[in-house]
């Protein structure tokens, strides 16, 4: 019985771990972005499965402030499949 309750929580850990980084704003459709320069894109390691993954983009806005944006994307293996 307890195992049935733990499994959904364990499955959510990777999602919440990446999204809960301090200062990360989650992207939503139509959101205005002020990106002057992309500094880094953090995404999960290569996975053989084509699936949706969470990523974080660190960038400078037009006023020179560092911002972090969380978003979902297709894994790299989706574009490598022929």
mmCIF file as gemmi writes it, N, C-alpha and C atoms, coordinates in Angstrom:
data_model
loop_
_atom_site.group_PDB
_atom_site.id
_atom_site.type_symbol
_atom_site.label_atom_id
_atom_site.label_alt_id
_atom_site.label_comp_id
_atom_site.label_asym_id
_atom_site.label_entity_id
_atom_site.label_seq_id
_atom_site.pdbx_PDB_ins_code
_atom_site.Cartn_x
_atom_site.Cartn_y
_atom_site.Cartn_z
_atom_site.occupancy
_atom_site.B_iso_or_equiv
_atom_site.pdbx_formal_charge
_atom_site.auth_seq_id
_atom_site.auth_asym_id
_atom_site.pdbx_PDB_model_num
ATOM 1 N N . UNK Axp A 1 ? 0.827 -1.189 0 1 0 ? 1 A 1
ATOM 2 C CA . UNK Axp A 1 ? 0 0 0 1 0 ? 1 A 1
ATOM 3 C C . UNK Axp A 1 ? 0.875 1.259 0 1 0 ? 1 A 1
ATOM 4 N N . UNK Axp A 2 ? 1.884 1.317 0.866 1 0 ? 2 A 1
ATOM 5 C CA . UNK Axp A 2 ? 2.752 2.491 0.916 1 0 ? 2 A 1
ATOM 6 C C . UNK Axp A 2 ? 3.574 2.624 -0.357 1 0 ? 2 A 1
ATOM 7 N N . UNK Axp A 3 ? 3.95 1.487 -0.938 1 0 ? 3 A 1
ATOM 8 C CA . UNK Axp A 3 ? 4.715 1.515 -2.177 1 0 ? 3 A 1
ATOM 9 C C . UNK Axp A 3 ? 3.92 2.196 -3.29 1 0 ? 3 A 1
ATOM 10 N N . UNK Axp A 4 ? 2.63 1.954 -3.323 1 0 ? 4 A 1
ATOM 11 C CA . UNK Axp A 4 ? 1.774 2.56 -4.336 1 0 ? 4 A 1
ATOM 12 C C . UNK Axp A 4 ? 1.745 4.087 -4.19 1 0 ? 4 A 1
ATOM 13 N N . UNK Axp A 5 ? 1.912 4.581 -2.991 1 0 ? 5 A 1
ATOM 14 C CA . UNK Axp A 5 ? 1.935 6.026 -2.762 1 0 ? 5 A 1
ATOM 15 C C . UNK Axp A 5 ? 3.293 6.628 -3.097 1 0 ? 5 A 1
ATOM 16 N N . UNK Axp A 6 ? 4.361 5.86 -2.932 1 0 ? 6 A 1
ATOM 17 C CA . UNK Axp A 6 ? 5.707 6.371 -3.169 1 0 ? 6 A 1
ATOM 18 C C . UNK Axp A 6 ? 6.073 6.448 -4.644 1 0 ? 6 A 1
ATOM 19 N N . UNK Axp A 7 ? 5.567 5.535 -5.448 1 0 ? 7 A 1
ATOM 20 C CA . UNK Axp A 7 ? 5.941 5.489 -6.859 1 0 ? 7 A 1
ATOM 21 C C . UNK Axp A 7 ? 5.64 6.806 -7.582 1 0 ? 7 A 1
ATOM 22 N N . UNK Axp A 8 ? 4.448 7.397 -7.467 1 0 ? 8 A 1
ATOM 23 C CA . UNK Axp A 8 ? 4.215 8.679 -8.149 1 0 ? 8 A 1
ATOM 24 C C . UNK Axp A 8 ? 5.146 9.792 -7.657 1 0 ? 8 A 1
ATOM 25 N N . UNK Axp A 9 ? 5.479 9.788 -6.39 1 0 ? 9 A 1
ATOM 26 C CA . UNK Axp A 9 ? 6.377 10.813 -5.862 1 0 ? 9 A 1
ATOM 27 C C . UNK Axp A 9 ? 7.774 10.671 -6.439 1 0 ? 9 A 1
ATOM 28 N N . UNK Axp A 10 ? 8.252 9.444 -6.543 1 0 ? 10 A 1
ATOM 29 C CA . UNK Axp A 10 ? 9.585 9.196 -7.096 1 0 ? 10 A 1
ATOM 30 C C . UNK Axp A 10 ? 9.634 9.607 -8.561 1 0 ? 10 A 1
ATOM 31 N N . UNK Axp A 11 ? 8.568 9.381 -9.294 1 0 ? 11 A 1
ATOM 32 C CA . UNK Axp A 11 ? 8.527 9.764 -10.702 1 0 ? 11 A 1
ATOM 33 C C . UNK Axp A 11 ? 8.556 11.275 -10.894 1 0 ? 11 A 1
ATOM 34 N N . UNK Axp A 12 ? 8.082 12.024 -9.929 1 0 ? 12 A 1
ATOM 35 C CA . UNK Axp A 12 ? 8.061 13.482 -10.028 1 0 ? 12 A 1
ATOM 36 C C . UNK Axp A 12 ? 9.369 14.134 -9.603 1 0 ? 12 A 1
ATOM 37 N N . UNK Axp A 13 ? 10.244 13.417 -8.94 1 0 ? 13 A 1
ATOM 38 C CA . UNK Axp A 13 ? 11.482 14.006 -8.43 1 0 ? 13 A 1
ATOM 39 C C . UNK Axp A 13 ? 12.338 14.675 -9.505 1 0 ? 13 A 1
ATOM 40 N N . UNK Axp A 14 ? 12.605 14.035 -10.651 1 0 ? 14 A 1
ATOM 41 C CA . UNK Axp A 14 ? 13.431 14.717 -11.65 1 0 ? 14 A 1
ATOM 42 C C . UNK Axp A 14 ? 12.812 16.019 -12.141 1 0 ? 14 A 1
ATOM 43 N N . UNK Axp A 15 ? 11.51 16.062 -12.286 1 0 ? 15 A 1
ATOM 44 C CA . UNK Axp A 15 ? 10.825 17.266 -12.756 1 0 ? 15 A 1
ATOM 45 C C . UNK Axp A 15 ? 10.946 18.382 -11.734 1 0 ? 15 A 1
ATOM 46 N N . UNK Axp A 16 ? 10.683 18.068 -10.481 1 0 ? 16 A 1
ATOM 47 C CA . UNK Axp A 16 ? 10.725 19.104 -9.456 1 0 ? 16 A 1
ATOM 48 C C . UNK Axp A 16 ? 12.148 19.508 -9.12 1 0 ? 16 A 1
ATOM 49 N N . UNK Axp A 17 ? 13.102 18.616 -9.283 1 0 ? 17 A 1
ATOM 50 C CA . UNK Axp A 17 ? 14.496 18.962 -8.981 1 0 ? 17 A 1
ATOM 51 C C . UNK Axp A 17 ? 14.992 20.047 -9.924 1 0 ? 17 A 1
ATOM 52 N N . UNK Axp A 18 ? 14.701 19.922 -11.208 1 0 ? 18 A 1
ATOM 53 C CA . UNK Axp A 18 ? 15.15 20.912 -12.167 1 0 ? 18 A 1
ATOM 54 C C . UNK Axp A 18 ? 14.347 22.201 -12.05 1 0 ? 18 A 1
ATOM 55 N N . UNK Axp A 19 ? 13.058 22.09 -11.831 1 0 ? 19 A 1
ATOM 56 C CA . UNK Axp A 19 ? 12.191 23.264 -11.779 1 0 ? 19 A 1
ATOM 57 C C . UNK Axp A 19 ? 12.323 24.042 -10.479 1 0 ? 19 A 1
ATOM 58 N N . UNK Axp A 20 ? 12.809 23.405 -9.421 1 0 ? 20 A 1
ATOM 59 C CA . UNK Axp A 20 ? 12.861 24.083 -8.136 1 0 ? 20 A 1
ATOM 60 C C . UNK Axp A 20 ? 14.165 24.84 -7.915 1 0 ? 20 A 1
ATOM 61 N N . UNK Axp A 21 ? 15.002 24.944 -8.925 1 0 ? 21 A 1
ATOM 62 C CA . UNK Axp A 21 ? 16.228 25.711 -8.776 1 0 ? 21 A 1
ATOM 63 C C . UNK Axp A 21 ? 15.86 27.159 -8.468 1 0 ? 21 A 1
ATOM 64 N N . UNK Axp A 22 ? 16.643 27.754 -7.609 1 0 ? 22 A 1
ATOM 65 C CA . UNK Axp A 22 ? 16.336 29.108 -7.149 1 0 ? 22 A 1
ATOM 66 C C . UNK Axp A 22 ? 16.345 30.102 -8.31 1 0 ? 22 A 1
ATOM 67 N N . UNK Axp A 23 ? 15.295 30.89 -8.406 1 0 ? 23 A 1
ATOM 68 C CA . UNK Axp A 23 ? 15.221 31.949 -9.399 1 0 ? 23 A 1
ATOM 69 C C . UNK Axp A 23 ? 14.802 31.51 -10.788 1 0 ? 23 A 1
ATOM 70 N N . UNK Axp A 24 ? 14.345 30.286 -10.959 1 0 ? 24 A 1
ATOM 71 C CA . UNK Axp A 24 ? 13.919 29.806 -12.272 1 0 ? 24 A 1
ATOM 72 C C . UNK Axp A 24 ? 12.443 30.134 -12.471 1 0 ? 24 A 1
ATOM 73 N N . UNK Axp A 25 ? 12.151 30.869 -13.527 1 0 ? 25 A 1
ATOM 74 C CA . UNK Axp A 25 ? 10.774 31.202 -13.89 1 0 ? 25 A 1
ATOM 75 C C . UNK Axp A 25 ? 10.33 30.207 -14.953 1 0 ? 25 A 1
ATOM 76 N N . UNK Axp A 26 ? 9.165 29.606 -14.775 1 0 ? 26 A 1
ATOM 77 C CA . UNK Axp A 26 ? 8.661 28.627 -15.738 1 0 ? 26 A 1
ATOM 78 C C . UNK Axp A 26 ? 8.016 29.34 -16.928 1 0 ? 26 A 1
ATOM 79 N N . UNK Axp A 27 ? 8.42 28.942 -18.123 1 0 ? 27 A 1
ATOM 80 C CA . UNK Axp A 27 ? 7.866 29.518 -19.347 1 0 ? 27 A 1
ATOM 81 C C . UNK Axp A 27 ? 6.411 29.094 -19.532 1 0 ? 27 A 1
ATOM 82 N N . UNK Axp A 28 ? 5.601 30.003 -20.038 1 0 ? 28 A 1
ATOM 83 C CA . UNK Axp A 28 ? 4.243 29.676 -20.456 1 0 ? 28 A 1
ATOM 84 C C . UNK Axp A 28 ? 4.009 30.304 -21.827 1 0 ? 28 A 1
ATOM 85 N N . UNK Axp A 29 ? 3.14 29.694 -22.601 1 0 ? 29 A 1
ATOM 86 C CA . UNK Axp A 29 ? 2.882 30.132 -23.967 1 0 ? 29 A 1
ATOM 87 C C . UNK Axp A 29 ? 2.471 31.602 -23.994 1 0 ? 29 A 1
ATOM 88 N N . UNK Axp A 30 ? 3.097 32.362 -24.879 1 0 ? 30 A 1
ATOM 89 C CA . UNK Axp A 30 ? 2.779 33.767 -25.035 1 0 ? 30 A 1
ATOM 90 C C . UNK Axp A 30 ? 3.556 34.687 -24.107 1 0 ? 30 A 1
ATOM 91 N N . UNK Axp A 31 ? 4.391 34.127 -23.261 1 0 ? 31 A 1
ATOM 92 C CA . UNK Axp A 31 ? 5.171 34.911 -22.299 1 0 ? 31 A 1
ATOM 93 C C . UNK Axp A 31 ? 6.173 35.802 -23.045 1 0 ? 31 A 1
ATOM 94 N N . UNK Axp A 32 ? 6.253 37.078 -22.675 1 0 ? 32 A 1
ATOM 95 C CA . UNK Axp A 32 ? 7.218 37.998 -23.276 1 0 ? 32 A 1
ATOM 96 C C . UNK Axp A 32 ? 8.609 37.668 -22.747 1 0 ? 32 A 1
ATOM 97 N N . UNK Axp A 33 ? 9.556 37.467 -23.651 1 0 ? 33 A 1
ATOM 98 C CA . UNK Axp A 33 ? 10.933 37.172 -23.258 1 0 ? 33 A 1
ATOM 99 C C . UNK Axp A 33 ? 11.836 38.322 -23.681 1 0 ? 33 A 1
ATOM 100 N N . UNK Axp A 34 ? 12.72 38.723 -22.795 1 0 ? 34 A 1
ATOM 101 C CA . UNK Axp A 34 ? 13.68 39.794 -23.041 1 0 ? 34 A 1
ATOM 102 C C . UNK Axp A 34 ? 15.074 39.172 -22.976 1 0 ? 34 A 1
ATOM 103 N N . UNK Axp A 35 ? 15.474 38.507 -24.051 1 0 ? 35 A 1
ATOM 104 C CA . UNK Axp A 35 ? 16.751 37.791 -24.082 1 0 ? 35 A 1
ATOM 105 C C . UNK Axp A 35 ? 17.741 38.569 -24.937 1 0 ? 35 A 1
ATOM 106 N N . UNK Axp A 36 ? 18.787 39.09 -24.301 1 0 ? 36 A 1
ATOM 107 C CA . UNK Axp A 36 ? 19.837 39.784 -25.031 1 0 ? 36 A 1
ATOM 108 C C . UNK Axp A 36 ? 20.96 38.816 -25.407 1 0 ? 36 A 1
ATOM 109 N N . UNK Axp A 37 ? 21.272 37.876 -24.49 1 0 ? 37 A 1
ATOM 110 C CA . UNK Axp A 37 ? 22.353 36.919 -24.746 1 0 ? 37 A 1
ATOM 111 C C . UNK Axp A 37 ? 22.109 35.648 -23.943 1 0 ? 37 A 1
ATOM 112 N N . UNK Axp A 38 ? 22.153 34.504 -24.612 1 0 ? 38 A 1
ATOM 113 C CA . UNK Axp A 38 ? 22.022 33.213 -23.928 1 0 ? 38 A 1
ATOM 114 C C . UNK Axp A 38 ? 23.381 32.843 -23.354 1 0 ? 38 A 1
ATOM 115 N N . UNK Axp A 39 ? 23.403 32.553 -22.043 1 0 ? 39 A 1
ATOM 116 C CA . UNK Axp A 39 ? 24.644 32.177 -21.373 1 0 ? 39 A 1
ATOM 117 C C . UNK Axp A 39 ? 24.82 30.664 -21.286 1 0 ? 39 A 1
ATOM 118 N N . UNK Axp A 40 ? 23.726 29.942 -21.068 1 0 ? 40 A 1
ATOM 119 C CA . UNK Axp A 40 ? 23.814 28.504 -20.856 1 0 ? 40 A 1
ATOM 120 C C . UNK Axp A 40 ? 22.441 27.871 -21.054 1 0 ? 40 A 1
ATOM 121 N N . UNK Axp A 41 ? 22.445 26.641 -21.553 1 0 ? 41 A 1
ATOM 122 C CA . UNK Axp A 41 ? 21.226 25.838 -21.602 1 0 ? 41 A 1
ATOM 123 C C . UNK Axp A 41 ? 21.532 24.529 -20.898 1 0 ? 41 A 1
ATOM 124 N N . UNK Axp A 42 ? 20.81 24.292 -19.82 1 0 ? 42 A 1
ATOM 125 C CA . UNK Axp A 42 ? 20.998 23.081 -19.017 1 0 ? 42 A 1
ATOM 126 C C . UNK Axp A 42 ? 19.861 22.122 -19.335 1 0 ? 42 A 1
ATOM 127 N N . UNK Axp A 43 ? 20.231 20.919 -19.793 1 0 ? 43 A 1
ATOM 128 C CA . UNK Axp A 43 ? 19.226 19.908 -20.11 1 0 ? 43 A 1
ATOM 129 C C . UNK Axp A 43 ? 19.74 18.557 -19.645 1 0 ? 43 A 1
ATOM 130 N N . UNK Axp A 44 ? 18.859 17.581 -19.523 1 0 ? 44 A 1
ATOM 131 C CA . UNK Axp A 44 ? 19.28 16.263 -19.054 1 0 ? 44 A 1
ATOM 132 C C . UNK Axp A 44 ? 20.294 15.623 -20 1 0 ? 44 A 1
ATOM 133 N N . UNK Axp A 45 ? 21.057 14.685 -19.457 1 0 ? 45 A 1
ATOM 134 C CA . UNK Axp A 45 ? 22.033 13.946 -20.255 1 0 ? 45 A 1
ATOM 135 C C . UNK Axp A 45 ? 21.332 13.189 -21.378 1 0 ? 45 A 1
ATOM 136 N N . UNK Axp A 46 ? 22.111 12.814 -22.38 1 0 ? 46 A 1
ATOM 137 C CA . UNK Axp A 46 ? 21.58 12.072 -23.528 1 0 ? 46 A 1
ATOM 138 C C . UNK Axp A 46 ? 20.773 10.861 -23.076 1 0 ? 46 A 1
ATOM 139 N N . UNK Axp A 47 ? 19.604 10.708 -23.642 1 0 ? 47 A 1
ATOM 140 C CA . UNK Axp A 47 ? 18.704 9.6 -23.32 1 0 ? 47 A 1
ATOM 141 C C . UNK Axp A 47 ? 18.336 8.917 -24.637 1 0 ? 47 A 1
ATOM 142 N N . UNK Axp A 48 ? 18.371 7.587 -24.698 1 0 ? 48 A 1
ATOM 143 C CA . UNK Axp A 48 ? 18.063 6.912 -25.961 1 0 ? 48 A 1
ATOM 144 C C . UNK Axp A 48 ? 16.596 7.038 -26.385 1 0 ? 48 A 1
ATOM 145 N N . UNK Axp A 49 ? 15.724 7.448 -25.465 1 0 ? 49 A 1
ATOM 146 C CA . UNK Axp A 49 ? 14.301 7.584 -25.785 1 0 ? 49 A 1
ATOM 147 C C . UNK Axp A 49 ? 13.975 8.991 -26.261 1 0 ? 49 A 1
ATOM 148 N N . UNK Axp A 50 ? 13.087 9.078 -27.233 1 0 ? 50 A 1
ATOM 149 C CA . UNK Axp A 50 ? 12.554 10.363 -27.659 1 0 ? 50 A 1
ATOM 150 C C . UNK Axp A 50 ? 11.409 10.703 -26.718 1 0 ? 50 A 1
ATOM 151 N N . UNK Axp A 51 ? 11.567 11.781 -25.941 1 0 ? 51 A 1
ATOM 152 C CA . UNK Axp A 51 ? 10.536 12.174 -24.981 1 0 ? 51 A 1
ATOM 153 C C . UNK Axp A 51 ? 10.676 13.649 -24.64 1 0 ? 51 A 1
ATOM 154 N N . UNK Axp A 52 ? 9.698 14.18 -23.935 1 0 ? 52 A 1
ATOM 155 C CA . UNK Axp A 52 ? 9.728 15.565 -23.476 1 0 ? 52 A 1
ATOM 156 C C . UNK Axp A 52 ? 10.535 15.627 -22.185 1 0 ? 52 A 1
ATOM 157 N N . UNK Axp A 53 ? 11.485 16.591 -22.121 1 0 ? 53 A 1
ATOM 158 C CA . UNK Axp A 53 ? 12.339 16.754 -20.945 1 0 ? 53 A 1
ATOM 159 C C . UNK Axp A 53 ? 12.289 18.206 -20.482 1 0 ? 53 A 1
ATOM 160 N N . UNK Axp A 54 ? 12.731 18.449 -19.265 1 0 ? 54 A 1
ATOM 161 C CA . UNK Axp A 54 ? 12.794 19.803 -18.712 1 0 ? 54 A 1
ATOM 162 C C . UNK Axp A 54 ? 14.181 20.379 -18.941 1 0 ? 54 A 1
ATOM 163 N N . UNK Axp A 55 ? 14.235 21.669 -19.26 1 0 ? 55 A 1
ATOM 164 C CA . UNK Axp A 55 ? 15.499 22.359 -19.484 1 0 ? 55 A 1
ATOM 165 C C . UNK Axp A 55 ? 15.439 23.727 -18.812 1 0 ? 55 A 1
ATOM 166 N N . UNK Axp A 56 ? 16.618 24.315 -18.586 1 0 ? 56 A 1
ATOM 167 C CA . UNK Axp A 56 ? 16.71 25.657 -18.006 1 0 ? 56 A 1
ATOM 168 C C . UNK Axp A 56 ? 17.681 26.476 -18.851 1 0 ? 56 A 1
ATOM 169 N N . UNK Axp A 57 ? 17.222 27.638 -19.308 1 0 ? 57 A 1
ATOM 170 C CA . UNK Axp A 57 ? 18.074 28.555 -20.055 1 0 ? 57 A 1
ATOM 171 C C . UNK Axp A 57 ? 18.475 29.702 -19.131 1 0 ? 57 A 1
ATOM 172 N N . UNK Axp A 58 ? 19.777 29.95 -19.035 1 0 ? 58 A 1
ATOM 173 C CA . UNK Axp A 58 ? 20.295 31.092 -18.291 1 0 ? 58 A 1
ATOM 174 C C . UNK Axp A 58 ? 20.691 32.143 -19.324 1 0 ? 58 A 1
ATOM 175 N N . UNK Axp A 59 ? 20.22 33.366 -19.13 1 0 ? 59 A 1
ATOM 176 C CA . UNK Axp A 59 ? 20.463 34.402 -20.127 1 0 ? 59 A 1
ATOM 177 C C . UNK Axp A 59 ? 20.577 35.779 -19.478 1 0 ? 59 A 1
ATOM 178 N N . UNK Axp A 60 ? 21.095 36.724 -20.263 1 0 ? 60 A 1
ATOM 179 C CA . UNK Axp A 60 ? 21.123 38.133 -19.864 1 0 ? 60 A 1
ATOM 180 C C . UNK Axp A 60 ? 19.951 38.827 -20.536 1 0 ? 60 A 1
ATOM 181 N N . UNK Axp A 61 ? 19.218 39.645 -19.766 1 0 ? 61 A 1
ATOM 182 C CA . UNK Axp A 61 ? 18.153 40.438 -20.38 1 0 ? 61 A 1
ATOM 183 C C . UNK Axp A 61 ? 18.748 41.749 -20.889 1 0 ? 61 A 1
ATOM 184 N N . UNK Axp A 62 ? 17.929 42.604 -21.474 1 0 ? 62 A 1
ATOM 185 C CA . UNK Axp A 62 ? 18.436 43.841 -22.08 1 0 ? 62 A 1
ATOM 186 C C . UNK Axp A 62 ? 19.032 44.814 -21.072 1 0 ? 62 A 1
ATOM 187 N N . UNK Axp A 63 ? 18.726 44.642 -19.779 1 0 ? 63 A 1
ATOM 188 C CA . UNK Axp A 63 ? 19.322 45.511 -18.759 1 0 ? 63 A 1
ATOM 189 C C . UNK Axp A 63 ? 20.566 44.884 -18.129 1 0 ? 63 A 1
ATOM 190 N N . UNK Axp A 64 ? 20.996 43.721 -18.64 1 0 ? 64 A 1
ATOM 191 C CA . UNK Axp A 64 ? 22.21 43.082 -18.144 1 0 ? 64 A 1
ATOM 192 C C . UNK Axp A 64 ? 22.009 42.18 -16.94 1 0 ? 64 A 1
ATOM 193 N N . UNK Axp A 65 ? 20.765 41.943 -16.546 1 0 ? 65 A 1
ATOM 194 C CA . UNK Axp A 65 ? 20.468 41.075 -15.404 1 0 ? 65 A 1
ATOM 195 C C . UNK Axp A 65 ? 20.436 39.614 -15.852 1 0 ? 65 A 1
ATOM 196 N N . UNK Axp A 66 ? 21.001 38.727 -15.019 1 0 ? 66 A 1
ATOM 197 C CA . UNK Axp A 66 ? 20.968 37.295 -15.308 1 0 ? 66 A 1
ATOM 198 C C . UNK Axp A 66 ? 19.589 36.754 -14.934 1 0 ? 66 A 1
ATOM 199 N N . UNK Axp A 67 ? 18.975 36.025 -15.854 1 0 ? 67 A 1
ATOM 200 C CA . UNK Axp A 67 ? 17.656 35.429 -15.653 1 0 ? 67 A 1
ATOM 201 C C . UNK Axp A 67 ? 17.738 33.939 -15.954 1 0 ? 67 A 1
ATOM 202 N N . UNK Axp A 68 ? 16.821 33.167 -15.358 1 0 ? 68 A 1
ATOM 203 C CA . UNK Axp A 68 ? 16.728 31.734 -15.646 1 0 ? 68 A 1
ATOM 204 C C . UNK Axp A 68 ? 15.295 31.407 -16.029 1 0 ? 68 A 1
ATOM 205 N N . UNK Axp A 69 ? 15.159 30.647 -17.105 1 0 ? 69 A 1
ATOM 206 C CA . UNK Axp A 69 ? 13.847 30.288 -17.626 1 0 ? 69 A 1
ATOM 207 C C . UNK Axp A 69 ? 13.755 28.773 -17.761 1 0 ? 69 A 1
ATOM 208 N N . UNK Axp A 70 ? 12.775 28.174 -17.105 1 0 ? 70 A 1
ATOM 209 C CA . UNK Axp A 70 ? 12.536 26.739 -17.22 1 0 ? 70 A 1
ATOM 210 C C . UNK Axp A 70 ? 11.532 26.486 -18.33 1 0 ? 70 A 1
ATOM 211 N N . UNK Axp A 71 ? 11.78 25.465 -19.123 1 0 ? 71 A 1
ATOM 212 C CA . UNK Axp A 71 ? 10.87 25.126 -20.212 1 0 ? 71 A 1
ATOM 213 C C . UNK Axp A 71 ? 10.975 23.643 -20.535 1 0 ? 71 A 1
ATOM 214 N N . UNK Axp A 72 ? 10.051 23.157 -21.344 1 0 ? 72 A 1
ATOM 215 C CA . UNK Axp A 72 ? 10.045 21.749 -21.747 1 0 ? 72 A 1
ATOM 216 C C . UNK Axp A 72 ? 10.438 21.665 -23.217 1 0 ? 72 A 1
ATOM 217 N N . UNK Axp A 73 ? 11.182 20.616 -23.551 1 0 ? 73 A 1
ATOM 218 C CA . UNK Axp A 73 ? 11.656 20.431 -24.921 1 0 ? 73 A 1
ATOM 219 C C . UNK Axp A 73 ? 11.734 18.943 -25.241 1 0 ? 73 A 1
ATOM 220 N N . UNK Axp A 74 ? 11.867 18.616 -26.516 1 0 ? 74 A 1
ATOM 221 C CA . UNK Axp A 74 ? 12.084 17.233 -26.905 1 0 ? 74 A 1
ATOM 222 C C . UNK Axp A 74 ? 13.542 16.872 -26.652 1 0 ? 74 A 1
ATOM 223 N N . UNK Axp A 75 ? 13.796 15.656 -26.205 1 0 ? 75 A 1
ATOM 224 C CA . UNK Axp A 75 ? 15.169 15.211 -25.957 1 0 ? 75 A 1
ATOM 225 C C . UNK Axp A 75 ? 15.942 15.165 -27.274 1 0 ? 75 A 1
ATOM 226 N N . UNK Axp A 76 ? 17.271 15.212 -27.176 1 0 ? 76 A 1
ATOM 227 C CA . UNK Axp A 76 ? 18.123 15.217 -28.365 1 0 ? 76 A 1
ATOM 228 C C . UNK Axp A 76 ? 17.911 13.989 -29.238 1 0 ? 76 A 1
ATOM 229 N N . UNK Axp A 77 ? 17.561 12.868 -28.644 1 0 ? 77 A 1
ATOM 230 C CA . UNK Axp A 77 ? 17.39 11.642 -29.431 1 0 ? 77 A 1
ATOM 231 C C . UNK Axp A 77 ? 16.213 11.748 -30.406 1 0 ? 77 A 1
ATOM 232 N N . UNK Axp A 78 ? 15.293 12.676 -30.192 1 0 ? 78 A 1
ATOM 233 C CA . UNK Axp A 78 ? 14.159 12.839 -31.111 1 0 ? 78 A 1
ATOM 234 C C . UNK Axp A 78 ? 14.628 13.332 -32.478 1 0 ? 78 A 1
ATOM 235 N N . UNK Axp A 79 ? 15.641 14.179 -32.512 1 0 ? 79 A 1
ATOM 236 C CA . UNK Axp A 79 ? 16.134 14.711 -33.781 1 0 ? 79 A 1
ATOM 237 C C . UNK Axp A 79 ? 17.149 13.79 -34.431 1 0 ? 79 A 1
ATOM 238 N N . UNK Axp A 80 ? 17.708 12.85 -33.676 1 0 ? 80 A 1
ATOM 239 C CA . UNK Axp A 80 ? 18.727 11.946 -34.205 1 0 ? 80 A 1
ATOM 240 C C . UNK Axp A 80 ? 18.141 10.671 -34.779 1 0 ? 80 A 1
ATOM 241 N N . UNK Axp A 81 ? 16.843 10.459 -34.598 1 0 ? 81 A 1
ATOM 242 C CA . UNK Axp A 81 ? 16.219 9.246 -35.128 1 0 ? 81 A 1
ATOM 243 C C . UNK Axp A 81 ? 15.9 9.446 -36.599 1 0 ? 81 A 1
ATOM 244 N N . UNK Axp A 82 ? 16.165 8.424 -37.388 1 0 ? 82 A 1
ATOM 245 C CA . UNK Axp A 82 ? 15.96 8.563 -38.822 1 0 ? 82 A 1
ATOM 246 C C . UNK Axp A 82 ? 14.81 7.858 -39.257 1 0 ? 82 A 1
